[in-house]
Amino acid sequence: MSADATRRVEVYPDREVVVEFDPALTFECVDDCTWCCHHGVLLYDRDLLELAQRANLAETTTEFRGEKFVTREAKDRDDHVAEDGHACAFLREDGLCSLHLEEDWKPTRCSVFPLGVWLEDGDLHVDIRESAHEHCEGLNVSERSVIDNLEAFLPEVLWDLENPDSDREL
């Protein structure tokens, strides 16, 4: 969207975002894609507390530049991995997330994908991550409107974070 085409959307009561993507955009995860699971998943403080209830943090997290991420681990397979053979520690062989399926939970960054969020002039902005345009197969393949389902992509915790910038990677 152009700068004049941006719009404010209330996601939760008194919690709005500046939307910078085409409001006609649709998104739905597609089978066997898993591209978003090939990179380190940034964990915000609240995510760490939640993950600690579900997994051993010493085994499943790593620190990079002072921030915690879900560990990328070598997988003994050719499918559902990055070019280096690694993927998220919670990505199962069938391409599904054990945290999401078995614990009914996922880290904030996983909910946000394929969106990118950042603070600018005190406002939370949201757009499609640049890398998603190149790699994500779920863009514009369904009827699920992103703008009509922003609460599914943007957990309320994002408004409480000092730095919700989603462009930080492992």
C-alpha positions in Angstrom: 0.0 0.0 0.0 1.1 3.5 -0.5 1.7 5.8 2.5 -1.7 7.5 1.8 -3.5 4.2 1.6 -2.5 3.0 5.0 -5.3 2.6 7.5 -5.8 2.2 11.2 -7.7 -1.0 12.3 -8.8 -1.7 15.8 -7.8 -5.3 16.6 -8.7 -5.3 20.3 -10.6 -2.6 22.3 -8.3 0.4 22.4 -5.6 -1.6 20.5 -5.1 -0.7 16.9 -2.5 -1.2 14.2 -1.5 0.8 11.1 -2.1 -1.6 8.3 0.3 -1.2 5.4 -0.7 -4.2 3.2 -3.3 -4.6 0.6 -6.6 -5.2 2.5 -7.7 -7.8 -0.1 -4.8 -10.1 1.0 -5.7 -13.6 2.1 -3.5 -16.1 3.9 -3.8 -19.8 4.9 -0.9 -22.1 5.8 -0.5 -24.7 3.1 0.5 -28.4 3.6 4.2 -29.1 3.4 5.4 -25.5 3.2 7.1 -25.1 6.6 9.3 -22.3 5.3 8.6 -20.1 8.3 9.8 -22.9 10.6 13.3 -23.0 9.1 14.5 -19.9 10.9 15.0 -19.2 14.6 11.8 -18.2 16.3 12.3 -15.1 18.5 10.8 -15.6 22.0 9.4 -12.6 23.9 9.5 -12.8 27.7 5.9 -14.0 28.0 6.7 -16.7 25.4 9.6 -17.9 27.5 7.3 -18.3 30.5 4.8 -20.2 28.5 7.4 -22.4 26.8 8.9 -23.3 30.2 5.6 -24.9 31.1 5.8 -27.1 28.0 9.4 -27.9 27.3 12.9 -27.8 28.7 14.3 -24.4 27.9 17.9 -25.5 28.2 17.3 -28.0 25.4 15.0 -26.0 23.1 16.2 -22.4 23.3 19.4 -20.6 22.3 20.6 -17.0 22.9 21.7 -14.8 20.0 22.6 -11.1 20.5 21.1 -11.1 23.9 17.7 -12.5 22.8 16.2 -15.9 23.2 15.2 -18.0 20.2 13.8 -21.5 19.7 16.7 -23.7 18.8 17.2 -24.6 15.1 18.3 -28.2 15.1 19.7 -30.6 12.5 17.0 -32.9 11.3 17.7 -36.3 9.8 15.5 -35.8 6.8 15.3 -33.9 3.5 11.8 -32.6 3.8 10.6 -29.7 6.0 14.1 -28.3 6.6 16.2 -25.3 5.4 19.0 -25.8 2.9 21.4 -26.5 5.8 19.2 -29.4 7.0 18.0 -27.5 10.1 14.6 -26.4 11.3 12.7 -25.4 14.5 13.2 -27.8 17.3 9.4 -28.3 17.5 8.9 -29.0 13.8 7.9 -32.7 13.5 8.9 -35.0 10.6 5.4 -34.6 9.1 5.8 -30.8 8.8 3.5 -30.0 11.8 4.4 -28.1 15.0 4.4 -30.2 18.1 3.7 -27.1 20.3 0.7 -26.1 18.3 -0.8 -29.6 17.9 0.1 -31.2 21.2 0.0 -28.1 23.5 -2.5 -25.9 21.7 0.0 -23.0 21.9 2.5 -21.3 19.7 5.0 -18.5 20.3 3.9 -15.0 19.4 6.2 -14.8 16.4 4.6 -18.0 14.9 1.2 -16.4 15.3 2.4 -13.2 13.6 3.8 -14.9 10.4 3.6 -13.9 7.5 3.1 -10.4 8.9 5.9 -8.2 10.1 5.3 -5.8 13.0 7.2 -2.8 14.2 6.7 0.4 16.3 6.9 3.7 14.5 6.0 7.1 16.1 4.3 5.2 19.0 2.0 3.2 16.6 2.2 -0.5 15.9 2.5 -1.1 12.2 1.9 -4.3 10.3 2.8 -5.4 6.8 3.7 -8.6 5.0 7.3 -9.6 5.8 9.5 -9.0 2.8 10.8 -12.6 2.8 7.2 -14.0 2.8 6.6 -12.5 -0.6 9.4 -14.6 -1.9 8.9 -17.9 0.0 5.5 -18.2 1.6 3.1 -20.3 -0.4 0.0 -19.4 1.7 -0.4 -15.8 0.4 -3.6 -15.3 -1.6 -4.5 -18.9 -1.8 -7.7 -18.9 0.3 -10.7 -17.0 1.3 -9.3 -16.1 4.7 -8.9 -12.3 4.8 -5.9 -11.2 6.9 -7.4 -7.8 7.7 -10.7 -9.5 9.0 -8.7 -11.9 11.1 -6.0 -9.7 12.6 -6.6 -10.9 16.1 -5.5 -14.4 15.0 -2.2 -13.0 13.7 -1.5 -10.3 16.4 -1.6 -11.5 20.0 -2.4 -8.7 22.4 1.0 -8.9 24.0 2.5 -7.1 21.0 1.1 -3.8 22.3 2.9 -4.2 25.6 6.3 -4.9 24.2 9.1 -2.3 24.2 10.3 -3.7 20.9 7.8 -5.9 19.0 9.9 -5.7 15.8 9.5 -9.0 14.1 12.4 -8.6 11.7 15.0 -10.1 14.2 16.2 -13.6 13.2 18.6 -16.2 14.5 
